[in-house]
Amino acid sequence: MRLKPGGERHLEGTTVIQRRLPKAEGGVVHAIGRRKESVARVYLREGQGRVWVNGRPADEYFSAFSFTEDYLNRHLFTPFYVTGTMGRFDVRARVEGGGVTGQLEALRLGIARALVGVAPEFKKPLKDAGLLTRDARAVERKKYGHRKARKREQYSKR
């Protein structure tokens, strides 16, 4: 097997197009995660396992919202546990919009997608764990004639 210019590999007469990884210069993989109104732009690179959110360490950023370290380990770092890459990658993320739970889950989806960008063999375990599925639930809009999205105005027969 030899690599030809243009990213093509020749394997006994068949041409296979080599998939290009979404890498920027410096070995950085970029991915986006969304949840409710939150958007997380995640940049993953090899490192010592540090996670920075909006310029602050993740435990510091989320502890301000009374998330414990145990909660962060069970939710935010799940993609690393599933793929067995805990402590191998540094994460820098810019998170905006929504509340903290939405931001945390958007960040988790972004990390999972970035790990797939690093190594496509991570896709199956992450998908089996449900970490690549975008949670489409969002707040339902309020309708006129209703007090809330579904609660109606009180009906008086007389």
C-alpha positions as CSV (number, residue, x, y, z in Angstrom):
1,M,0.0,0.0,0.0
2,R,1.4,3.4,-0.9
3,L,0.1,6.8,-0.4
4,K,-0.4,8.9,-3.6
5,P,-0.7,12.6,-3.8
6,G,-4.3,13.8,-3.1
7,G,-4.9,11.4,-0.3
8,E,-5.5,8.2,-2.3
9,R,-4.3,4.8,-1.4
10,H,-3.9,2.0,-3.9
11,L,-4.7,-1.5,-2.6
12,E,-4.3,-4.2,-5.1
13,G,-6.0,-2.4,-8.0
14,T,-8.7,-0.6,-5.9
15,T,-8.6,3.0,-5.1
16,V,-9.6,4.0,-1.6
17,I,-10.1,7.7,-0.7
18,Q,-8.3,8.5,2.5
19,R,-10.6,10.4,4.9
20,R,-9.0,13.6,6.1
21,L,-9.3,14.3,9.9
22,P,-10.7,17.7,10.9
23,K,-7.3,18.8,12.2
24,A,-6.0,22.3,12.3
25,E,-2.3,23.1,12.6
26,G,-0.7,21.8,15.8
27,G,-2.7,18.6,15.9
28,V,-5.9,20.2,17.2
29,V,-9.2,18.6,16.5
30,H,-12.3,20.9,16.6
31,A,-15.9,19.9,17.3
32,I,-19.2,21.5,18.3
33,G,-21.7,20.2,20.8
34,R,-25.2,21.6,21.4
35,R,-27.8,21.1,24.0
36,K,-31.0,23.2,24.5
37,E,-29.7,26.8,23.9
38,S,-26.1,26.0,24.7
39,V,-23.3,25.7,22.2
40,A,-19.8,24.4,23.1
41,R,-16.9,24.8,20.7
42,V,-14.3,22.2,21.7
43,Y,-10.6,22.0,20.8
44,L,-8.9,18.8,21.6
45,R,-5.2,18.1,21.6
46,E,-2.8,15.6,23.1
47,G,-1.8,16.6,26.6
48,Q,-2.1,15.8,30.3
49,G,-5.9,15.7,30.7
50,R,-6.5,19.4,31.5
51,V,-10.0,20.8,30.7
52,W,-10.4,24.5,30.3
53,V,-13.9,26.1,29.9
54,N,-14.1,29.8,28.9
55,G,-10.5,30.3,30.0
56,R,-10.9,28.7,33.5
57,P,-10.4,25.1,34.6
58,A,-13.6,23.0,34.3
59,D,-13.9,22.2,38.0
60,E,-13.5,25.9,38.8
61,Y,-16.0,27.0,36.1
62,F,-18.7,24.5,37.1
63,S,-18.1,24.5,40.9
64,A,-19.3,28.1,40.8
65,F,-22.7,26.5,40.0
66,S,-22.4,23.9,42.8
67,F,-21.5,20.9,40.6
68,T,-19.4,18.6,42.7
69,E,-16.2,17.0,41.4
70,D,-17.9,13.6,41.5
71,Y,-20.8,14.9,39.3
72,L,-18.3,16.3,36.8
73,N,-16.4,13.0,36.7
74,R,-19.6,11.1,36.0
75,H,-20.9,13.5,33.4
76,L,-18.3,15.6,31.7
77,F,-15.5,13.0,31.5
78,T,-17.6,10.1,30.4
79,P,-16.3,10.2,26.8
80,F,-12.8,9.8,28.1
81,Y,-13.7,6.9,30.4
82,V,-15.6,5.1,27.6
83,T,-12.7,5.3,25.2
84,G,-10.0,4.7,27.8
85,T,-8.3,8.0,27.1
86,M,-8.6,9.7,30.5
87,G,-5.6,12.0,30.9
88,R,-4.3,11.8,27.3
89,F,-6.0,14.9,25.9
90,D,-6.2,18.5,26.8
91,V,-9.6,20.2,26.1
92,R,-10.1,23.9,25.6
93,A,-13.8,24.9,25.1
94,R,-15.8,28.1,24.6
95,V,-19.3,27.6,25.9
96,E,-22.1,30.1,25.5
97,G,-25.9,30.3,25.9
98,G,-28.3,28.4,28.0
99,G,-27.9,27.2,31.6
100,V,-25.1,25.3,33.2
101,T,-26.6,21.8,32.8
102,G,-27.1,22.5,29.1
103,Q,-23.6,23.8,28.8
104,L,-22.2,20.8,30.6
105,E,-24.0,18.4,28.3
106,A,-23.1,20.4,25.2
107,L,-19.5,20.2,26.3
108,R,-19.8,16.4,26.7
109,L,-21.2,16.0,23.2
110,G,-18.4,18.2,21.8
111,I,-15.7,16.2,23.5
112,A,-17.2,12.9,22.2
113,R,-17.4,14.3,18.7
114,A,-13.8,15.5,18.9
115,L,-12.6,12.1,20.1
116,V,-14.2,10.5,17.0
117,G,-12.3,13.1,15.0
118,V,-9.1,12.0,16.6
119,A,-9.7,8.2,16.1
120,P,-12.7,6.9,14.1
121,E,-12.5,3.6,16.0
122,F,-13.9,5.5,19.1
123,K,-17.2,6.0,17.3
124,K,-18.7,2.6,18.1
125,P,-18.1,2.6,21.9
126,L,-19.2,6.3,22.2
127,K,-22.3,5.6,20.1
128,D,-23.2,2.5,22.2
129,A,-22.9,4.6,25.4
130,G,-25.2,7.2,23.8
131,L,-22.6,10.0,23.9
132,L,-22.9,10.9,20.2
133,T,-26.6,11.5,20.2
134,R,-27.7,15.1,20.2
135,D,-30.5,15.5,22.7
136,A,-33.1,17.3,20.6
137,R,-35.4,18.2,23.6
138,A,-35.9,22.0,24.0
139,V,-38.3,24.2,25.7
140,E,-41.7,24.2,24.1
141,R,-43.1,27.6,23.2
142,K,-46.0,29.2,25.0
143,K,-49.2,29.3,23.0
144,Y,-51.8,32.1,23.1
145,G,-54.9,31.2,25.1
146,H,-52.7,29.1,27.4
147,R,-51.0,30.0,30.7
148,K,-47.9,28.0,29.7
149,A,-46.9,25.8,26.8
150,R,-49.7,23.3,27.5
151,K,-51.6,24.5,30.6
152,R,-54.8,26.2,29.5
153,E,-56.6,29.1,31.0
154,Q,-59.0,28.1,33.7
155,Y,-62.5,27.2,32.3
156,S,-65.5,28.5,34.1
157,K,-68.8,26.9,33.1
158,R,-70.9,29.7,34.7
